[in-house]
């Protein structure tokens, strides 16, 4: 019998899942953790779900209390496989020409499909920032943008890098994340989705990096496009490094910020030679900026 344990959390707590040390690393048979935003009208009210193939014990519940808010709710899933259960609430996401789905949903032959397993669900496009970035990339390509050298900073499951390679199939693309586990997740997802790994055009290079602090990123620079779907504070901190890493007339797509943070993020980049081209609407705007100096 499998079990699901759910606990309320803030957006910040939810976004830590899968981006740092595994809180269950010392536990036998650790759960799979998934964080999501159940109600887009309450963008700071997230939920962490932990899927166990055994009954969670008091130590497991104590760890979950440290990750969220309040008391965790334990639910027995009966004889259903926990992967199937965890996928049930993950509806497909459509953004531009892209369709992001779990294995329980069939692909749409009319568009570009990405399959992400339930255990790797955080960052699959369920969050509005990922969907917004996919939509922005799609719009840029439709309007004639062309790139041959792209970086995806804070790649998570790799989806934005995969999308860039689909839109610009002759580009070289490097995707990095501060979390080695995330890089391995992106590697697995690349195999599932038929994304070629390597150093050449049409191939994806994966690396562990803290922001732009990486010998591989430096060796590949300057970039025509950098994508960064992270958080407002690190985006602001990265503005000087982004300016050095992007070609003049190059672009950055920035996301992971709330609407009230857009002005401060934009100002940080304007101070380093960028000009705002477009700001997406909604609670989670995506910023497109062009380097003018």
Helices and strands as residue ranges (DSSP letters): E 3-10, H 11-16, E 32-36, E 45-52, H 58-67, E 69-76, H 82-88, E 93-95, E 98-101, E 112-115, G 118-120, H 128-142, E 149-153, H 159-167, E 172-177, H 180-192, E 204-208, H 215-220, E 223-229, H 232-245, E 246-255, G 259-261, H 262-270, E 274-279, E 287-291
